[in-house]
Amino acid sequence: MSDSFKWHPDERPPQIESHSDAKLKVLRSYLRAYFDKLNVIPNREEFKLDLVDGFAGGGLFSKGSGVIPGTPLIMLEETSEAKVRLNQNRRKPLRVDCKFYFVDKEAAHTDHLRKVLSDRDYNLDEKQIVIRTGLFENEVDEIIRTIKIRQPTAGRAIFLLDQTGYSQVGLALVSRIFSELRAAEVILTFAADALVNFLRNPSDVSEALMRLQLGDVKKRELILSQESDESKALAQRILRGHVRQITGAKFDTPFFIKPSKSRRALWFLHLSNHPTARDVMIQQHWNNYNTCLHFGIGGFGMLGFDGILDDTTMPLFRFNENDALELHNQLLGTLPTELFRLVSEQPISIDALHHQIANETAARFFDLDKVILELFREREFEILNSENKPRSRALKRLSRTDQIALPSTLLLPAFSRRSRKQ
Ligand SMILES: C[S@@+](CC[C@H](N)C(=O)[O-])C[C@H]1O[C@@H](n2cnc3c(N)ncnc32)[C@H](O)[C@@H]1O
């Protein structure tokens, strides 16, 4: 194991590497947004969530002469802060009831973690915080079982699976999480470059590949990738489609944490079954534009993995202002044809549209809605309310139940964006 992830209760925590630091920032901002997004209903009395850190590490990193929290502590801190923040302007108090599971295979790491948490006065009596020394794959079934007892219907849980390489987490295990817990989300890290390097050695047929369930074709495609940004885009596309297919997750945000001096790309893959969860995560990538990037363009098909081997010039997508503008223009160019296809037989609600295209673009729903409103003002489409009544062209904000429909008179080809070449 690399020294970056070695803890011992009698030693200073390992020095944080910059891409791990970036990962911690994205995790923290995601958890904060998750609590806020799910607790907008003013009359809610209780919010239950189970947080599982399957590869927890020792709880702290050294940074310069100080220390910073690792993932278990980030989960605990964000929960405590959410309890205060969410209750600030409420008449009815909200009870935030979270349970935490921290697993690591190394006893020295869990010992370090226990020490870190006791020093900060966390109660380790197992009622709220469970620490296990063992392999996550051996602990996961029991964890799922206890979550189901605590939350028989909601099954709301976030699993962080921060492996050091690419093969400790078998994809069958992730699919089990999704099939057992209705509202589970999984954040999976992948040392994507290491996987591609590994695949280059064709004689190395090991258990690791079996766990990823990669077929021969995908293996060959991955081996074809080189170290360039274009090939990373290809590797990302292949793996991404594959992971979604095997795990059964409906939505994902497949983004790389920007490699720094190490040049090792760290893939931070968020999997969920709800488009809102995907939208909240994508927002974090935009918020953390200094740390996240995506290999590829921002419009439709940017994340699809068909025809991957034809793409030879794949620009980097860095989630900055220029990219936001570029994305807006790309969507103005590509969305009309896609929408035309989707609404040709019957109108589609904004909610359903979000579901349909969430995986195809780095746009937040708010970006998509802006483009739809622009197309509506240009008369490419009609917007109807939930009672099928036409909305005024002066409409400023879409509601999720609004519907996009074909206009009663289609624009002549010369005037429609659909016939303009991008
Ligand atoms: C990348 S480190 C985790 C860092 C931590 N998430 C953080 O950022 O604060 C990965 C950890 O997973 C542990 N580990 C590796 N394989 C494991 C397995 N199969 N089950 C549980 N823990 C494992 C290692 O001992 C190591 O502490």
The ligand as a Tripos MOL2 file, in Angstrom:
@<TRIPOS>MOLECULE
LIG
   27    29     1     0     0
SMALL
NO_CHARGES

@<TRIPOS>ATOM
      1 C1         -7.7390    5.5810   -0.1100 C.3       1 LIG1
      2 S1         -7.6310    4.9570    1.5120 S.3       1 LIG1
      3 C2         -9.0160    5.6920    2.2640 C.3       1 LIG1
      4 C3         -8.8650    7.1440    2.5570 C.3       1 LIG1
      5 C4        -10.0730    7.7570    3.2070 C.3       1 LIG1
      6 N1        -11.2850    7.4630    2.4620 N.3       1 LIG1
      7 C5         -9.9100    9.2610    3.3330 C.2       1 LIG1
      8 O1         -9.8220    9.9150    2.2820 O.co2     1 LIG1
      9 O2         -9.9310    9.7430    4.4640 O.co2     1 LIG1
     10 C6         -8.1610    3.3150    1.3240 C.3       1 LIG1
     11 C7         -8.2720    2.5310    2.6080 C.3       1 LIG1
     12 O3         -8.9460    1.3200    2.3050 O.3       1 LIG1
     13 C8         -8.3960    0.2680    3.0770 C.3       1 LIG1
     14 N2         -8.7320   -0.9790    2.3350 N.ar      1 LIG1
     15 C9         -8.1400   -1.5010    1.2400 C.ar      1 LIG1
     16 N3         -8.8170   -2.5910    0.8240 N.ar      1 LIG1
     17 C10        -9.8730   -2.7330    1.6420 C.ar      1 LIG1
     18 C11       -10.9720   -3.6440    1.7050 C.ar      1 LIG1
     19 N4        -11.1030   -4.6120    0.8130 N.pl3     1 LIG1
     20 N5        -11.8830   -3.4740    2.6800 N.ar      1 LIG1
     21 C12       -11.7710   -2.4800    3.5840 C.ar      1 LIG1
     22 N6        -10.7470   -1.5970    3.5890 N.ar      1 LIG1
     23 C13        -9.8210   -1.7150    2.6240 C.ar      1 LIG1
     24 C14        -6.9420    0.6030    3.1840 C.3       1 LIG1
     25 O4         -6.4000    0.0140    4.3520 O.3       1 LIG1
     26 C15        -6.9560    2.1400    3.2590 C.3       1 LIG1
     27 O5         -6.9610    2.5710    4.5760 O.3       1 LIG1
@<TRIPOS>BOND
     1     1     2 1
     2     2     3 1
     3     2    10 1
     4     3     4 1
     5     4     5 1
     6     5     6 1
     7     5     7 1
     8     7     8 2
     9     7     9 1
    10    10    11 1
    11    11    12 1
    12    11    26 1
    13    12    13 1
    14    13    14 1
    15    13    24 1
    16    14    15 ar
    17    14    23 ar
    18    15    16 ar
    19    16    17 ar
    20    17    18 ar
    21    17    23 ar
    22    18    19 1
    23    18    20 ar
    24    20    21 ar
    25    21    22 ar
    26    22    23 ar
    27    24    25 1
    28    24    26 1
    29    26    27 1
@<TRIPOS>SUBSTRUCTURE
     1 LIG1         1 GROUP 0 **** ****
